[in-house]
């Protein structure tokens, strides 16, 4: 079965201070996305669709299209503020992107097969791609999947992070997911900060989502419907964003979908902050030295 990898690469990277999607961190200048595509191809994915902004198209083409030619089918789409469903019109003062659910909808014209969704700036590990590929080759159209990571292994030493905290039932299915935007690792433990300033402890083995999902094409229609509901209430809020977990929660609640949590022992790492870069480079060097990847990924 043909599978597609959808890469969310339109983020602004405000905390990182630049286009982290294109930052060379591997031994031969590879980006984190390169390793994700390499792992996805080994797991049987045959196509990758990048979701980007129009203003980075030239840089994107220069960095990715040439080196991936002949190795995997590549396409890309733009996440555009004005591309809204249901006849909605984007407010003229809107600057902030509409969120990851809107980004995924941008890929709908290019995807007709089961697909995975990942972030551009996260290293996920080979095992997660194999688990999602195996899942998507089985099951039925209403079942989706999310790769679950242990919270402690997903934190940054250089500031707070946002994570999707997963509620997992006894059968290993997602019963809910809550976005926590201010999670910090302190000497007293791991806490997330509420909007009112209160802090709540999170166990270090809490299962979290790093936005690594397995979906089927029917997800697009359901997402479009949920996004239209969201716009009716939030279109004039300049900070409103519709995230994938909001769609997933709605589908779980309505009984229209089940979401299998796929645990992985792979080590996650990423570049939320510029200061994370040396660690990412060191971790990739270790993986290369251990034989997990060739020193020059696309040679």
Secondary structure, 3 states (H helix, E strand, C coil): CCEEEEEECCCCCCCCCCCHHHCCCCCCCCCHHHHHHHHHHHCCEEEEEEEECHHHHHHHHHHHHHHHCCCCEEEEEECCCCCCCCCCCCCCCCCCCCCHHHHHHHCHHHCCCCEEEEECCEECCHHHHHHHHHHHCCCCCCEEEEEEEEHHHHCCCCCCEEEEEEEECCCCEEEEEEEEEEEEEECCEEEEECCCCCEEECCCCCEEEEEEEEECCHHHHHHHHHHHHHHHHHCCCCCCCCCHHHHHHHHHHHCCCEEEEEECCCCCEECCCHHHHHHHHHHHHHHHHCCCCCCCCCC
